[in-house]
């Protein structure tokens, strides 16, 4: 079963930066798909925070607009999320998936913890 594998999370102080990466565990090509980064904080639902179409158009949740940047490298079959000016409220497990998401593609996510 193919899953999307996220990496790059960690513990960072408020105001810091992290860069997340997402690539499939097997043969899955999403260069023609709209891809997104989602996050889930403890006790909350999983929300879409950034999306990128196959031609590179992007969209962001208001809470991250101006601080996060989603990008993709179709040659590497990888999607990235550059997160700057991080805030404690950005603390969550971050996942990538298609938009809308495909249940079987959910991976383990990568934990991002922002300390104040």
C-alpha positions as CSV (number, residue, x, y, z in Angstrom):
1,X,0.0,0.0,0.0
2,X,1.4,3.4,-1.0
3,X,1.5,6.1,1.6
4,X,2.8,9.6,1.7
5,X,5.8,10.1,4.0
6,X,6.3,13.3,5.7
7,X,9.6,14.5,7.3
8,X,11.3,17.6,8.6
9,X,9.3,18.3,11.7
10,X,10.9,19.1,15.1
11,X,11.0,21.4,18.1
12,X,11.6,25.0,17.4
13,X,11.3,28.3,19.3
14,X,8.6,30.8,18.3
15,X,9.8,32.9,15.4
16,X,11.9,30.0,14.0
17,X,11.6,28.1,10.7
18,X,11.1,24.6,9.5
19,X,10.9,23.0,6.1
20,X,8.7,19.9,5.7
21,X,9.0,17.4,2.8
22,X,6.5,14.9,1.5
23,X,7.2,12.0,-0.9
24,X,5.4,8.7,-1.6
25,X,6.6,5.5,-0.1
26,X,6.1,3.6,-3.4
27,X,5.1,4.2,-6.9
28,X,2.7,7.1,-6.9
29,X,3.0,10.1,-9.2
30,X,1.1,13.1,-8.2
31,X,2.5,15.7,-10.7
32,X,-1.0,16.2,-12.1
33,X,-2.7,16.4,-8.8
34,X,-3.5,19.2,-6.4
35,X,-1.5,18.5,-3.3
36,X,-2.0,19.9,0.2
37,X,-0.5,20.1,3.7
38,X,-2.8,19.4,6.5
39,X,-2.3,19.7,10.3
40,X,-4.0,18.3,13.3
41,X,-3.5,19.7,16.8
42,X,-4.4,17.6,19.9
43,X,-8.2,17.4,20.3
44,X,-8.9,19.2,17.0
45,X,-9.8,18.2,13.6
46,X,-7.4,17.9,10.7
47,X,-7.4,21.0,8.6
48,X,-6.0,22.0,5.3
49,X,-3.4,24.8,5.6
50,X,-1.9,25.0,2.2
51,X,-2.5,23.7,-1.3
52,X,-0.7,23.7,-4.7
53,X,-2.2,22.8,-8.0
54,X,-0.3,20.9,-10.8
55,X,0.6,24.2,-12.4
56,X,1.9,25.8,-9.2
57,X,-1.0,28.0,-8.1
58,X,-1.2,28.1,-4.3
59,X,-3.8,28.8,-1.6
60,X,-3.4,29.2,2.1
61,X,-5.5,29.2,5.2
62,X,-5.7,32.6,6.8
63,X,-3.9,31.5,9.9
64,X,-0.7,30.7,7.9
65,X,-0.9,33.2,5.0
66,X,2.3,35.2,4.7
67,X,4.3,32.8,6.9
68,X,4.1,29.4,5.1
69,X,5.0,28.6,1.5
70,X,4.0,25.5,-0.3
71,X,6.0,24.3,-3.3
72,X,6.5,21.2,-5.4
73,X,9.3,19.5,-7.4
74,X,7.6,17.3,-9.9
75,X,10.9,15.8,-11.1
76,X,11.5,14.6,-7.5
77,X,7.8,13.8,-6.9
78,X,8.1,15.8,-3.7
79,X,6.0,18.5,-2.0
80,X,7.5,21.0,0.5
81,X,6.2,23.3,3.2
82,X,8.4,26.2,4.2
83,X,7.2,27.5,7.6
84,X,8.6,30.8,8.9
85,X,7.7,33.0,11.8
86,X,6.4,30.0,13.6
87,X,4.0,30.5,16.5
88,X,3.0,28.2,19.4
89,X,-0.4,27.7,17.8
90,X,1.3,26.1,14.8
91,X,2.1,23.1,17.0
92,X,0.5,20.1,15.4
93,X,1.1,16.9,13.4
94,X,1.5,17.9,9.8
95,X,0.4,15.6,6.9
96,X,0.4,15.8,3.2
97,X,-2.2,14.4,0.8
98,X,-4.1,15.1,-2.3
99,X,-6.8,17.8,-2.2
100,X,-9.4,16.5,-1.5
101,X,-7.5,13.8,0.5
102,X,-7.4,10.1,-0.3
103,X,-7.9,8.0,2.8
104,X,-5.4,5.3,1.9
105,X,-2.6,7.8,1.3
106,X,-2.5,9.2,4.9
107,X,0.9,8.7,6.4
108,X,2.2,9.0,10.0
109,X,2.7,12.7,9.7
110,X,5.6,14.8,11.2
111,X,5.3,16.5,14.6
112,X,6.0,20.2,14.7
113,X,6.3,21.7,18.2
114,X,6.8,25.5,18.7
115,X,7.8,26.6,22.1
116,X,7.1,30.1,23.4
